[in-house]
Amino acid sequence: MKAVLRLRREPFYRRDAFEKGLQRAGFTLVDKAAPSGPRDWLVIWNRKRGADEQEADLWEQRGGTVIVAENGYLAKTEKTHYAISVHGHNGSGWFPVGEEDRFSALGFELKPQRLFNYKEIVIREQRGIGSVLMASPPNWARKTLGTLQPKLKMPFRIAPHPGDKNKGAIDAANLKNAAALVTWGSAMGVRALVEGVPVFYAAPHWICEEGAQRLEFFPTPGFSEGARAAALHRMSHGQWHFDEIATGEPFARILAGSK
C-alpha cells in the first residue's frame, strides 16, 4: 500500500500526525505515483475545484482511493481535530461510524431546543470553497436572504464568514440570539445543533444533515432530539484529534470498512 500525501507542512503537527498515522496503518509514503488498486491512497486537503479535484478524479478513475482531510467540525480548541473521509468532504464522502460514544469526549453540553421566540434568523455567509458538487454558489447568502425574507416577519442577519481564527467563539456569538440558522453547510451549523438552534441547510450533503432540515422546507424546522443525537454521533466519528491520527486508527478503520 502506498500513499501520496498532499497536506501542507504547516501546521507541522498536522502533517506529522498524518505521516505517522499512514505509516502505522501500513502505507509507504511516496511523492508521486499512479494507483494500482483501492489500497493506494491520495490524501488531499478538501477537494477544491480545479487542479486538486482533477487529480482526485484521475486517481479514482485509475482505481485508487482518495482520502479527503479538512478542519474538524466541532472542538473546544481550534486546529486539534481534523475530518477524514473517503472521496468527499463535509458529508459528501464515506467514513466508518462505530457504536462507541465519541461525542461526549468533545466536552459540549447539549442545550434545549430553541423555538422562534428568539430575535433573529441568521444566515451564514460562505466562501465558495470545495468541489464542484459541494462549493456554494456565488453570493449565496445574499440571494438566500432575498428569497427567505418575505416568508417570515422576523429580522434576518447575514453572519460573515469568521476566517480561520477564533471561529468557535465567533460562531457562538453569532448564534446568541438566533431562532434558526440557515447555512449552505458549515461547521457553524454543527455548533448550532449543540446550542439547540434549528438548522436549515442547502448543500447537496452536510455532515449533520440527519439533524437538520433542507432549506426548501424553511421555516418549518425538522429538529428532534433523536435526530440531533444521531447526527452529532455520526459527525464525531468523522473527525479525529491529531494524536489519534498519529496512531493510524482512522486509517485502519477505513481499510477495515472498505469494500
N, C-alpha and C positions, 0 to 999 in steps of 0.2 A: 504494500500500500504506500502510495506517495501523496504528498500534499503540497500544493503551491499556495503560499500564504501571502496575501496582498494587503495585510494590515500595515499601517504606518508605524514607524519606530517610536513615535510619541503618542500617548504617554508610554514610557518604557515598560512599566509593569504590565500593561495590557498586552503588548506584543510578546513579552517574555512569557506571560501566562499561556497564551495560545501556542507558542512554540513548545513549551514543556508539555502541555496537555496533549497536543497532537502526537508528540514523540512517545509519550507514555501510553497512548492508545494504540501504538504500533505503526505510526506513519513515519516515513522518511521525508524530510523537508527538502524540496528542490526549488530552484528559482524559476525553472522553465520546463514544461513537459507537455505531452499530449496524453490524455487518459486512455488507459487500456481496459477500463471497466468501472463499475459504480463505486469501487473501493479506492479509486483515485479521486482526490478531492481538490477543488479550487475553493479557497476560503477568501471571501471578499467582504468589504465594508459596505453595507447597504447593497442595493443593486441598481445603482444610478443609471439613468438613461444615458446613452452614448457608448463610449468605449468599454466601460465596466459591464454594462448589460450585454453588449455584443460579445465580449469574451466569455461571459457566463453562458449565453445562449449556445455558442460554439462548443464549449466544454460539455454541456448536456447533450448536444446533438451527437457528439462523439462517444457518448456512453458514460461520461463521468458524472460525479455528484458535485453540486455547488452548495457550499455552506455559506449562509449569509449571517454576518455579525452586525450588530449595531448597539447603541446605548440601551441599557436596560430600561424597563418601563416604570419601575417603582422601586425606590430605595431611599433610606434615610440619608445616606451620604452619596453625593454625586461621584460618578466615574468609578464606582465599585462593582456594579452589576452590568452584565452585557448579555443581550439577547442573541440566541444562537438557533438557527433553524435551517432546514433543507429547502433550497430553491428560492424562497421569497422571504420578505421581511414583513413585520407588523401584522401577522396573521395570514399572510398570503402563501406561507410555506408550511412545512410539516416539522414537528418535533415530538418526541415521545412524552406522554403525560402519565406519570405514575400515580399511585394511590397516596403516597406519603404527603403530609402537610408541610409544604414549603412556604406558604404564605405567612403563617404565624411568625416565622423567624425574621420576617422583614420588619416587624415591630410596629405595625399600623393598627389602630383601633377602628373598627367599622362603625360609622356613625349611622343614626336612624335616617330613614328616607325623608328627603325634603319634598314638600309639595309646592304648589305655585303661589304660596303666601310669602315667598322671598321676593326681593326687589327687582331682579332683572334677569333677562336671558343673555347669556354670554356666548358669543361666537368666537372660537379660537382661530386666529389667523394662521395660515400655513405657508411654508417656504417653497413648496413645489418640488421637494427632493424625493427621488425614488425611481422605481422602474416605470416603464410606460404604463403599466397597469395601475400602479399604486400612487404615483405622484399626483398631487392635487392640481386642478386646472388653474390657470392664471386668474388672479383677482377673485378667487373662490369665496372668501369671507364676505366681501362687499356685495357680490352678486347674491349670495345666500341671504344677506341682510335684507336686500331689496325684495326678495321672494317671501321671506317669513314675516316681516314686519306687519303687513296688512292682515295676517292671520290671527294676531293676538295683541290685545291692547295692554301691552306691558313695555317697559323700557328694554331696549336691546343695546348691547355694547360689544364692540369687537375688542378682544384681548390680543394685543400684538404678540408675535412670537417672541419668547423670552431670550432667545440666543442660547449660548452654551454654558452660561454661568448662573448659578442660583436659580435654576429652573424650578426646583421643588418649591422654594419659598415664594417665587413669583406666581406660580400656578395656584398655590394655596391662597394667596392674597386675592387673585382674580376670581376665585370661587367663593369668597366670603359671603357675598350677597346673592349668589346665583340660585335661581329657581330651577334652572336647567342649563346644560352645556350642549352647544352644537359644535361638532368637530368633524373635520374630514376623517381623522383617525389618529389622534395624538396621544402621547403619554399623559397629557393633562386630563384626558378622558378617564384614564385608569385612576388617577388621583380623585377625580370627581366621583367615581363609583364608591371609593373608600369613604368619601365625605357624605355619601348619601344623596348626591346630586344626580337626577336622571340625565342620561346621555343620549343624544341623537347623533348618529354618525352617517357619513355619506360615502366613504371609500368602499371599493368593492369588497374589501376584507378589513377587519380590525382585530387586534389581539384580544379584546374583551367584548366582542360583538354579541356573545351569548347573554351578557348582562345589560344590553342597551337596546335601542330601537332604531330602525332605519329612519333616515331623515324624512322620507316621504310620508311618514306617519305623524310628523310633528303637528300639533302639540300634545298628542296622546302618548304618555310615557309607557315604556314596556318594562318598568322596574319591578323586580320581585326579589325577595331575599334569597331564594334558592338559585335563581339565575345569576344573581350577583356573586354569590359564593362560588358557583361553578366556574364563572368567568375568571375570577381572581385566582382560583386554584389552577386553572389552565395557564393563565399568564405566568404564575410563579414557577411553573415547570419549563417555561420558555426563556428564562433568564437565569444567569449564574454569576456568583461572586468570582472575582478573578482568582482567588485562592482555590475555589472549586474547579475552575477552568484548568488551572495548572496541574491538577491531579489527573486530568484526562476523562473524568467521569461523564461530562455531557457528550463527548465524542464517542465514548464506549457505548452509551445508551443509544445513540443514533445508529451505530453499527449493529447493535443487537436488535433494534427495531426495524431496520431497513429490510425491504423485501429483496 
